[in-house]
Amino acid sequence: MRFRVFAICASPFVWLLAASGLHAQTLEDAVLERINALRANPRAYAEQLRVYRSYFDGEIVYMPGDYNGILTKEGVAVVDETIAFLEAQPPLPPLASAQILASTAADFSHEQGALGARGHLGADGSAPGDRVKRHGGGIYVGEAIAYGFDDADEIVRQMVVDDGVRDRGHRKLLFDKNFRFAGIGCATHARMDYICVVNLSATPDGRPMRVRYAQQR
């Protein structure tokens, strides 16, 4: 994956970053950064999609430098729908990184990547909440998955546009106002080249939020 190659080829730079207390940004970091930028300013992202729309020729999108193109299922219609959605969407707070969610996402991305599998059910039939629970968390989580890219911009755009996903489930998860935490795991994929899993929750461990009642005096 791109971030792994960077770490190998630029080891002196990575050493300097470590020595100065900084760290090289991973793909997971970049994906969370893009999601938070999207949540903070949906209208700005709508403008980015207008540029993306200009690369379509029928149902095929030709990104700059890509002469093969990518066949979409819905063409520009879903891009236009997404733009309209974003222009009406109010800004949301950023998602904080959560270790339990990240570990769960990493495990599932490697499992599916090795098997060449797709979907939200694990090889043992587990649902996202089941997998978070194994890491010591709860079952109250959402899960979005992107396939085929190791680029943060492409990953987030795939989830937001949600081409071919009838209920736009991935888009809804990214803009769920109740979510405050996320954990991301990306890996290579035997059939789709790459996979990136995003787990989201209202709490850092997927457990229900505790409602506190003021004491009556």
Number of C-alpha atoms within 10 A of each C-alpha: 14 10 14 11 10 15 16 10 10 11 12 11 14 17 15 12 13 12 10 9 8 11 13 14 11 15 21 22 15 16 23 21 17 17 22 20 17 23 23 16 16 22 20 13 20 20 14 13 18 14 10 17 20 12 15 18 13 11 15 17 21 18 15 9 7 9 9 10 16 13 14 15 13 15 18 22 12 19 20 16 11 20 22 13 16 23 15 10 14 14 17 20 14 18 21 17 18 20 16 22 30 25 18 25 28 21 16 24 26 20 16 24 23 14 13 16 18 17 10 16 15 16 12 6 9 12 17 23 19 18 22 25 18 12 14 11 21 21 18 19 27 22 22 21 22 23 22 16 21 22 17 20 14 15 22 24 20 18 23 24 20 21 19 12 14 7 9 16 15 22 20 15 21 25 21 16 14 13 21 18 22 30 27 28 24 28 24 21 23 14 16 15 15 23 27 30 27 27 28 31 27 20 22 25 25 25 18 15 11 7 6 6 6 6 5 4 3
